[in-house]
Amino acid sequence: MSINAEIDPFSRPQSPPDSDAGPGSGPSTGVRTGPNDEPAGNAMAVAAEVRLTTQACPRFVEFVEAGVTGGEELMSVAREYLAPIQQARVDTLILGCTHYPLLTGVISHVLGDGVNLVSSSEACARDVYSELTRRGLVHSRRRQASRRFLTTGDPADFQGIAERLLGNFVADVEPVSLAP
């Protein structure tokens, strides 16, 4: 069975990970990074007392897709990209691209412990589980699973990156076109 559902964890407000307060409480600065100057995902509702700053980080995607998650060149690029975020004195950084959770180490190192990083990974996992539950597809017993890997890019490149980041269970990657 194929599941085609849009999962956009950034379409709802999120609080910083250690916060008891609701979204937008206190004088927080919200920052969202994305691969280009456009907001990642749907527009984000922001409370009046929250200052929102955006920062394009296109080279981060290139590093992740090359399997590079450390090193001096990446650190230099991170310092350059994150300087405006540091100057804005943000306390929360929303990682607005699916590649960025793989760079939380370098991002945290550059920004320091005073900045909370908010990733879509946990929200995405919750949404997937909810959708599987809603469709009656969650199983309580072990069963043989099947995997199918599709990419709009080059299958060999995708498989190479996936093996570096996820291990050797990624195989037989198929190309797919999203054009209408």
Backbone as CSV, one residue per row, in Angstrom:
resi,resn,N_x,N_y,N_z,CA_x,CA_y,CA_z,C_x,C_y,C_z
1,MET,0.836,-1.169,0.000,0.000,0.000,0.000,0.886,1.239,0.000
2,SER,0.521,2.223,-0.784,1.276,3.460,-0.874,0.590,4.531,-0.037
3,ILE,1.371,5.284,0.688,0.827,6.396,1.458,1.373,7.678,0.871
4,ASN,0.485,8.527,0.431,0.872,9.830,-0.080,0.183,10.867,0.788
5,ALA,0.887,11.429,1.719,0.330,12.450,2.595,1.370,13.533,2.791
6,GLU,0.906,14.766,2.783,1.831,15.869,3.028,2.081,15.963,4.522
7,ILE,3.320,15.958,4.887,3.695,16.088,6.288,4.490,17.373,6.413
8,ASP,3.916,18.354,7.068,4.577,19.637,7.229,4.559,20.044,8.690
9,PRO,5.535,19.567,9.469,5.554,19.873,10.892,5.731,21.350,11.198
10,PHE,6.122,22.157,10.232,6.291,23.575,10.493,5.008,24.357,10.264
11,SER,3.903,23.678,9.929,2.658,24.390,9.704,1.943,24.685,11.010
12,ARG,2.491,24.233,12.135,1.908,24.546,13.442,3.007,25.114,14.333
13,PRO,2.621,25.932,15.306,3.640,26.535,16.165,4.361,25.498,17.004
14,GLN,5.610,25.795,17.345,6.394,24.916,18.194,7.065,25.735,19.266
15,SER,7.144,25.192,20.465,7.851,25.846,21.563,9.283,25.355,21.593
16,PRO,10.180,26.137,22.169,11.536,25.629,22.364,11.488,24.357,23.191
17,PRO,12.423,23.417,22.983,12.379,22.114,23.615,12.271,22.129,25.139
18,ASP,12.899,23.109,25.813,12.892,23.126,27.269,11.846,24.061,27.842
19,SER,10.923,24.525,27.031,9.983,25.535,27.475,8.686,24.921,27.978
20,ASP,8.195,25.440,29.119,6.866,25.076,29.604,5.829,26.003,29.006
21,ALA,6.285,27.126,28.541,5.375,28.123,28.007,4.948,27.747,26.603
22,GLY,3.854,28.316,26.188,3.352,28.045,24.847,4.153,28.792,23.814
23,PRO,3.857,28.544,22.555,4.556,29.227,21.475,4.379,30.729,21.579
24,GLY,5.446,31.442,21.355,5.369,32.891,21.315,5.394,33.552,22.679
25,SER,5.543,32.802,23.762,5.583,33.434,25.073,6.985,33.921,25.365
26,GLY,7.088,35.064,25.989,8.397,35.608,26.323,9.002,36.337,25.142
27,PRO,10.148,36.952,25.339,10.764,37.775,24.294,11.663,36.969,23.367
28,SER,11.238,35.784,22.974,12.065,34.920,22.127,12.296,35.541,20.767
29,THR,13.383,35.173,20.178,13.649,35.500,18.792,13.549,34.208,18.009
30,GLY,12.677,34.158,17.038,12.558,32.972,16.207,13.381,33.153,14.960
31,VAL,14.140,32.167,14.619,14.935,32.219,13.401,14.685,30.947,12.634
32,ARG,14.522,31.066,11.361,14.290,29.913,10.524,15.320,29.913,9.424
33,THR,16.077,28.837,9.299,17.031,28.752,8.198,16.440,27.880,7.115
34,GLY,16.715,28.195,5.898,16.263,27.391,4.772,17.325,27.425,3.690
35,PRO,17.194,26.559,2.677,18.211,26.514,1.632,18.203,27.740,0.730
36,ASN,17.118,28.524,0.742,17.093,29.775,-0.020,16.397,30.827,0.833
37,ASP,16.130,31.982,0.291,15.564,33.060,1.101,14.085,32.890,1.406
38,GLU,13.428,31.932,0.791,12.017,31.734,1.058,11.847,30.925,2.333
39,PRO,10.764,31.194,3.091,10.517,30.370,4.282,10.347,28.916,3.874
40,ALA,10.893,28.006,4.673,10.753,26.583,4.387,9.348,26.147,4.744
41,GLY,8.708,25.366,3.875,7.372,24.852,4.165,6.342,25.963,4.110
42,ASN,5.233,25.766,4.805,4.160,26.746,4.847,4.580,27.958,5.660
43,ALA,3.845,29.050,5.467,4.112,30.248,6.263,3.912,29.918,7.733
44,MET,4.696,30.551,8.569,4.676,30.254,9.991,4.004,31.394,10.734
45,ALA,3.013,31.062,11.567,2.364,32.067,12.390,3.308,32.453,13.516
46,VAL,3.493,33.744,13.707,4.430,34.218,14.713,3.717,35.218,15.610
47,ALA,3.843,35.045,16.911,3.247,35.957,17.873,3.915,37.327,17.772
48,ALA,3.198,38.370,18.164,3.688,39.739,18.020,5.004,39.973,18.753
49,GLU,5.222,39.317,19.884,6.443,39.561,20.659,7.637,38.740,20.181
50,VAL,7.481,37.997,19.116,8.580,37.201,18.570,9.136,37.899,17.343
51,ARG,10.443,38.061,17.321,11.129,38.652,16.175,11.595,37.498,15.294
52,LEU,11.210,37.500,14.049,11.548,36.419,13.122,12.623,36.890,12.154
53,THR,13.685,36.106,12.051,14.788,36.381,11.137,14.976,35.148,10.267
54,THR,15.321,35.332,9.019,15.602,34.182,8.156,17.028,34.275,7.641
55,GLN,17.581,33.117,7.310,18.940,33.068,6.787,19.024,31.951,5.756
56,ALA,19.404,32.292,4.544,19.602,31.286,3.508,20.918,30.549,3.750
57,CYS,20.910,29.230,3.591,22.105,28.403,3.820,22.237,27.333,2.725
58,PRO,22.285,27.717,1.461,22.272,26.724,0.383,23.455,25.757,0.387
59,ARG,24.610,26.197,0.831,25.777,25.297,0.801,25.660,24.186,1.823
60,PHE,24.871,24.372,2.886,24.660,23.296,3.847,24.126,22.052,3.142
61,VAL,23.214,22.245,2.201,22.643,21.121,1.447,23.734,20.409,0.668
62,GLU,24.609,21.172,0.024,25.710,20.576,-0.749,26.605,19.716,0.144
63,PHE,26.925,20.212,1.336,27.782,19.447,2.249,27.106,18.134,2.644
64,VAL,25.845,18.199,3.049,25.135,16.989,3.488,25.041,15.999,2.336
65,GLU,24.693,16.472,1.162,24.554,15.558,0.024,25.881,14.959,-0.409
66,ALA,26.972,15.589,-0.036,28.298,15.023,-0.306,28.752,14.121,0.849
67,GLY,27.918,14.031,1.895,28.262,13.190,3.039,29.218,13.865,4.010
68,VAL,29.379,15.189,3.894,30.299,15.931,4.746,29.509,16.566,5.884
69,THR,29.825,16.175,7.108,29.137,16.737,8.273,30.119,17.344,9.273
70,GLY,31.358,17.559,8.858,32.373,18.168,9.710,33.527,18.654,8.870
71,GLY,34.517,19.226,9.526,35.712,19.697,8.826,35.772,21.208,8.788
72,GLU,36.971,21.716,8.493,37.211,23.157,8.541,36.430,23.926,7.487
73,GLU,36.275,23.372,6.265,35.528,24.101,5.236,34.075,24.277,5.662
74,LEU,33.447,23.212,6.155,32.060,23.310,6.634,31.979,24.285,7.811
75,MET,32.921,24.211,8.735,32.923,25.105,9.891,33.011,26.560,9.441
76,SER,33.836,26.842,8.442,33.978,28.201,7.925,32.662,28.688,7.312
77,VAL,32.030,27.847,6.521,30.751,28.198,5.907,29.698,28.399,6.992
78,ALA,29.676,27.544,7.999,28.710,27.669,9.091,28.899,28.990,9.833
79,ARG,30.152,29.353,10.102,30.406,30.628,10.789,29.876,31.805,9.966
80,GLU,30.088,31.727,8.645,29.609,32.802,7.763,28.081,32.868,7.767
81,TYR,27.422,31.733,7.571,25.958,31.704,7.537,25.340,32.091,8.880
82,LEU,25.948,31.649,9.957,25.336,31.823,11.269,25.701,33.144,11.938
83,ALA,26.621,33.906,11.363,26.998,35.204,11.937,25.791,36.146,12.076
84,PRO,24.947,36.289,11.051,23.777,37.170,11.222,22.818,36.663,12.308
85,ILE,22.752,35.366,12.478,21.901,34.787,13.511,22.472,35.108,14.887
86,GLN,23.786,35.016,15.010,24.430,35.389,16.272,24.257,36.874,16.549
87,GLN,24.397,37.704,15.514,24.248,39.149,15.685,22.827,39.513,16.096
88,ALA,21.847,38.738,15.655,20.449,38.971,16.026,20.147,38.476,17.442
89,ARG,21.130,37.795,18.061,21.009,37.289,19.440,19.783,36.393,19.608
90,VAL,19.662,35.435,18.718,18.521,34.527,18.760,18.652,33.545,19.919
91,ASP,17.507,33.032,20.356,17.533,31.977,21.363,16.985,30.663,20.830
92,THR,16.350,30.707,19.653,15.781,29.502,19.067,16.022,29.521,17.560
93,LEU,16.538,28.436,17.043,16.794,28.308,15.615,15.964,27.150,15.087
94,ILE,15.072,27.438,14.154,14.263,26.403,13.530,14.982,25.951,12.268
95,LEU,15.332,24.688,12.230,16.048,24.134,11.078,15.032,23.884,9.976
96,GLY,15.000,24.773,8.981,13.949,24.763,7.976,14.252,23.947,6.742
97,CYS,15.087,22.951,6.854,15.417,22.093,5.720,15.691,20.690,6.255
98,THR,15.275,19.687,5.544,15.453,18.311,6.010,16.909,17.896,6.080
99,HIS,17.802,18.614,5.421,19.228,18.294,5.479,19.867,18.742,6.789
100,TYR,19.352,19.801,7.383,20.030,20.463,8.487,20.153,19.657,9.768
101,PRO,19.220,18.764,10.102,19.440,17.968,11.320,20.754,17.189,11.288
102,LEU,21.276,16.894,10.116,22.552,16.200,10.014,23.726,17.126,10.325
103,LEU,23.450,18.410,10.459,24.503,19.380,10.770,24.314,20.018,12.141
104,THR,23.493,19.417,13.001,23.253,20.023,14.314,24.546,20.138,15.125
105,GLY,25.478,19.229,14.937,26.749,19.313,15.657,27.484,20.597,15.339
106,VAL,27.693,20.872,14.069,28.435,22.069,13.673,27.628,23.330,13.988
107,ILE,26.319,23.282,13.773,25.472,24.446,14.059,25.509,24.770,15.553
108,SER,25.356,23.758,16.384,25.414,23.958,17.843,26.778,24.461,18.283
109,HIS,27.820,23.933,17.676,29.180,24.360,18.035,29.371,25.848,17.746
110,VAL,28.896,26.289,16.591,29.066,27.692,16.212,28.180,28.606,17.056
111,LEU,26.928,28.212,17.286,25.992,29.085,17.998,26.133,29.022,19.514
112,GLY,26.609,27.897,20.042,26.758,27.760,21.483,25.520,27.184,22.154
113,ASP,25.657,26.938,23.449,24.597,26.280,24.217,23.371,27.144,24.463
114,GLY,23.454,28.432,24.261,22.327,29.321,24.541,21.259,29.348,23.469
115,VAL,21.442,28.594,22.387,20.474,28.593,21.293,19.842,27.210,21.195
116,ASN,18.510,27.173,21.302,17.768,25.922,21.122,17.600,25.645,19.636
117,LEU,17.892,24.421,19.220,17.664,24.016,17.836,16.361,23.235,17.780
118,VAL,15.491,23.618,16.856,14.215,22.936,16.669,14.253,22.272,15.306
119,SER,14.122,20.956,15.305,14.190,20.173,14.072,12.815,19.626,13.732
120,SER,12.602,19.396,12.464,11.339,18.816,12.025,11.275,17.313,12.259
121,SER,12.386,16.687,12.638,12.414,15.215,12.685,11.422,14.632,13.676
122,GLU,11.335,15.201,14.888,10.409,14.650,15.873,8.968,14.881,15.445
123,ALA,8.674,16.090,14.965,7.318,16.398,14.512,6.943,15.524,13.322
124,CYS,7.882,15.278,12.435,7.627,14.424,11.274,7.334,12.994,11.714
125,ALA,8.121,12.483,12.670,7.885,11.123,13.184,6.507,11.021,13.819
126,ARG,6.094,12.034,14.579,4.756,12.032,15.185,3.679,12.019,14.113
127,ASP,3.865,12.854,13.069,2.871,12.919,11.997,2.768,11.598,11.237
128,VAL,3.910,10.975,10.962,3.893,9.686,10.258,3.181,8.635,11.103
129,TYR,3.508,8.572,12.401,2.855,7.601,13.287,1.353,7.854,13.350
130,SER,0.946,9.108,13.455,-0.487,9.437,13.495,-1.184,9.021,12.212
131,GLU,-0.538,9.275,11.085,-1.142,8.910,9.795,-1.233,7.393,9.652
132,LEU,-0.188,6.669,10.037,-0.229,5.204,9.984,-1.314,4.657,10.913
133,THR,-1.441,5.240,12.085,-2.471,4.809,13.037,-3.855,5.089,12.466
134,ARG,-4.049,6.278,11.930,-5.346,6.655,11.346,-5.749,5.693,10.222
135,ARG,-4.786,5.222,9.472,-5.064,4.312,8.354,-5.043,2.838,8.754
136,GLY,-4.835,2.572,10.043,-4.820,1.191,10.520,-3.613,0.398,10.054
137,LEU,-2.484,1.060,9.882,-1.296,0.408,9.347,-0.204,0.153,10.390
138,VAL,-0.478,0.450,11.669,0.489,0.186,12.727,0.296,-1.258,13.175
139,HIS,1.391,-1.995,13.286,1.328,-3.421,13.630,1.890,-3.665,15.022
140,SER,1.270,-4.577,15.748,1.731,-4.887,17.102,2.651,-6.102,17.131
141,ARG,2.806,-6.769,15.996,3.709,-7.929,15.919,4.720,-7.720,14.806
142,ARG,5.852,-8.384,14.935,6.874,-8.316,13.889,6.323,-8.904,12.603
143,ARG,6.738,-8.349,11.528,6.360,-8.862,10.209,7.442,-8.480,9.225
144,GLN,7.437,-9.120,8.103,8.417,-8.833,7.062,8.078,-7.486,6.423
145,ALA,8.993,-6.583,6.467,8.775,-5.260,5.881,9.392,-5.195,4.493
146,SER,8.831,-4.351,3.680,9.439,-4.084,2.376,9.781,-2.601,2.320
147,ARG,10.821,-2.288,1.599,11.259,-0.906,1.453,11.396,-0.599,-0.026
148,ARG,11.020,0.608,-0.366,11.180,1.066,-1.736,11.749,2.479,-1.663
149,PHE,12.855,2.718,-2.338,13.520,4.001,-2.294,13.394,4.692,-3.644
150,LEU,12.820,5.890,-3.632,12.603,6.670,-4.842,13.319,8.009,-4.693
151,THR,13.826,8.534,-5.797,14.473,9.837,-5.771,14.193,10.587,-7.059
152,THR,14.093,11.912,-6.929,13.965,12.745,-8.125,15.342,13.057,-8.703
153,GLY,16.383,12.734,-7.951,17.755,12.966,-8.402,18.356,11.709,-8.996
154,ASP,19.663,11.661,-9.004,20.386,10.516,-9.533,20.336,9.356,-8.534
155,PRO,19.825,8.183,-8.931,19.707,7.054,-8.003,21.042,6.627,-7.381
156,ALA,22.120,6.618,-8.157,23.420,6.213,-7.616,23.910,7.210,-6.569
157,ASP,23.728,8.509,-6.843,24.112,9.528,-5.859,23.303,9.369,-4.578
158,PHE,21.984,9.199,-4.729,21.116,9.037,-3.562,21.534,7.823,-2.744
159,GLN,21.772,6.710,-3.421,22.154,5.484,-2.718,23.479,5.669,-1.977
160,GLY,24.433,6.346,-2.622,25.723,6.587,-1.962,25.578,7.428,-0.707
161,ILE,24.803,8.503,-0.797,24.578,9.368,0.369,23.820,8.603,1.445
162,ALA,22.770,7.899,1.055,21.960,7.150,2.020,22.783,6.087,2.732
163,GLU,23.658,5.405,2.024,24.509,4.393,2.665,25.466,5.028,3.670
164,ARG,26.022,6.196,3.316,26.927,6.880,4.255,26.195,7.327,5.518
165,LEU,24.961,7.791,5.350,24.233,8.360,6.481,23.364,7.349,7.223
166,LEU,22.866,6.328,6.535,21.897,5.406,7.135,22.362,3.964,7.240
167,GLY,23.402,3.606,6.520,23.852,2.219,6.529,23.568,1.542,5.200
168,ASN,23.843,0.268,5.147,23.794,-0.461,3.874,22.455,-1.099,3.529
169,PHE,21.384,-0.739,4.213,20.111,-1.358,3.861,19.404,-0.661,2.702
170,VAL,19.947,0.453,2.219,19.360,1.163,1.093,19.863,0.517,-0.193
171,ALA,18.937,0.035,-0.996,19.323,-0.636,-2.241,18.247,-0.404,-3.305
172,ASP,18.623,-0.629,-4.530,17.696,-0.571,-5.657,16.902,0.732,-5.702
173,VAL,17.591,1.835,-5.627,16.954,3.152,-5.664,16.411,3.395,-7.077
174,GLU,15.187,3.866,-7.138,14.508,4.089,-8.420,14.321,5.574,-8.682
175,PRO,14.492,6.003,-9.951,14.223,7.398,-10.264,12.707,7.627,-10.390
176,VAL,12.276,8.812,-10.039,10.859,9.166,-10.168,10.772,10.632,-10.590
177,SER,9.783,10.959,-11.382,9.555,12.338,-11.804,8.298,12.856,-11.128
178,LEU,8.371,14.071,-10.647,7.205,14.686,-10.012,6.478,15.631,-10.950
179,ALA,6.941,15.705,-12.190,6.321,16.589,-13.171,4.912,16.095,-13.487
180,PRO,3.987,17.058,-13.641,2.594,16.674,-13.952,2.421,16.048,-15.302
